[in-house]
Amino acid sequence: MSTGVPEPIRVRLPWSDADLRRVRSGDRVLLTGVMYGARDAAHKRMVEALDRGEALPIDVKGQTIYYVGPTPPKPGEVIGSAGPTTASRMDRYTPRLLELGLKAMIGKGYRTRPVIDAMAKHGAIYMAAIGGLGAKISKTIKSAEAIAYQDLGTEAIWRFEVEDFPAVVVYDLHGGDLYTQNQAAYATLQL
């Protein structure tokens, strides 16, 4: 029986240009492949490295970064809870990574105008994961390895292999903005 809700779009990571163009704000996606995890401390270090003329510990070109600081795993688990971090905490660093070819980010909450403009300029998207579902999201992470800045603990840079990782496209390549669209739709409701 149809619920009227479109099926999620399945995407193989890293993103292809065709998949980036295909998704629209409001689309639910299921991501499978490799993505990276990093929070504000790791982003700060990456930009400081760039400022010194050093290479980054990962090649961000074409990649997805999930704003997460996972909790340690319990025995027998790949990773602990892995819920999204507020994306605006990375906004001062994000334009530099977009210049280097970063194509997608996952977090929660709004992005600032400079980040939205940089996404449009460099052909990148932003997706939201649902806060409060960190334990459920962690089940989609099939392997997790801290690959850089391990001294930061959970805020290290992580390499994740994911299968059917759920997210919703917020800002797309076509100027779509899920938050603005939904606010406008809500404003027209007659209660």
Summary of the structure (lengths in Angstrom):
residues: 191
radius of gyration: 16.5
end to end distance: 29.8
largest distance: 57.7
contacts: 593
relative contact order: 0.22
helix: 31%
strand: 28%
